[in-house]
């Protein structure tokens, strides 16, 4: 008979013969993710264990589990001696990359909006008739005979 083991570090409430709480619930859900004869641990347990044990770990990603709001990071324990000290498949969080991309996009939208307002919608500063600001691009390359440009 092969057992599955799920390990989590969290709060446990004991009442008589019963134990319950988020810590127990997460451990039970992680146990279901383990292979027969295997061990899976949560991200909180992994952070505490680190590389203190002569074991390797494979990052299995974040999993959404029943009755828990936030996704749980799950690691599979590799017990082979050649895997000791390794963490396979763990990548840095991508959320910060998305945050920087969102900030950059917001800055570009604000800059483009400011330029559009400045060149097309801003009222003239004096009583002179408004001139077409975009025509200065063509002043040197295209002589316009039909409408003289004032400087």
N, C-alpha and C positions, 0 to 999 in steps of 0.2 A: 504494500500500500504506500503510495506517494502522497505527501502532504504539500500544501502550499502555505507559505508564510508571508504575512503582510506586517510590516513594522512602521509605526508612526510615533512621533514624539508630540504628545498633546495632553490636554486635561482629561482625566478619567474620574468619574463619580462612582463611588461604591456604596450600595445600599444593601446590606445583608449579603445575600448570595449573588446579587446582580451587579454588573458594572455597565455603565453607559456614559455617553458624552461624545463630543465631536472626535476626540482622540480615538475612541473605540470604533466609531463609525468609519473614519478614514482608514484605519488599519484593516477593517473588514472589507472595504471596497478595494483596497490595494491588494489584498490577498486574492481577490478574484481576478486580478490582472496577471498574477504570477503563473508560470507554467507549473505542471505537476512536478513536484520535487524541487521547486525553485523558491527563491526569496525575492520579494520586492520591498523597497523602502521608500518612504515619502521624502520630499525635498527637505523638510525640517529635520528629519533624522539624518539625512545625508550631510547637511551642514554641520551637525554636531559630531558625526563620526569622522568626516573628512577622510584623510588617508592614514588614520591611526591603526586601522586593521590591515592585515595582509590580504586584502581582497580587491577585486576590480569591480567596476560598476559600468553599466550601460544605461545611458539616459534614454528613457522611453517617451519623453515628451510630457506635456501637460494634459491631464485627463480631467474631464468634468464628471464628478461622481454624484450619485443620488444624495439628496438632503444636505449638500455642501454648496455654498454660493460660489466660492472662488475655485478655479481649476487647481488641481494638485499636481506638483511635479513628481514623477515616479522614476525610480532607478531600479534596474534589475541587478542583483548581486551576482558577480562572476567569481566562482570559487576555484577556478583552475589556477595553478601556481604561476603560469606564464602571464596571466592577466593581472597579477597583483600590482596595485598602485596605479592602474590605468582607469581613466574615465572616458568611455567611448561615446561618441555622438553628442556630447554636450556642446552647445553653442551659446554664445552670448545672447542676451535678450535683444529682440528686434524692435521692441516698442520704442526705444530711444531713437532709432533711425526714423521711424514714422513720425515721431514728435518733431525732429529736426526738419523733415520734409514738410510737415504741416506749417511750421513757423516760416520756412522759406517761401512756401506758396502764399501765405498771408502777407508777407512783406512785398512780394511781387504784385499781388493784387492791389495793395494800397499804393504802391509806387505807380502802377499803370493808371489807377483811378485819379491820382494826383496830377499826372501828366495830362490826361484827357481833360480834366477840369481846367487846368492852367491854360491849355491851348485853345479850347473850344467854348467853354462856358463862363470863364471869368469876365466880368465887365471891364471895359477899357478904363485905363487909369486917368485919361484926360478927355478933353472935349473933341479931340481929333477923331475923325472917322476910323473905325477899326480897320486894320489892314490884315491881309491874309498872311499869317505867319509862316505857313507851310511853303509859300512861294519862294522864300529865300533859298531853298534847296536848288531851285532851277535857275537862279539868277545868273550863274556863270555858265551853265551848260546849255540852256535853251533861251535864246533871245525871243521874247514874246512881243511881236509887233502890234498886236491888237490892243493890248492894255498895258500902258507904261507903269512901271513900278516906282513908287516913291520911296526914298530912303529916310 
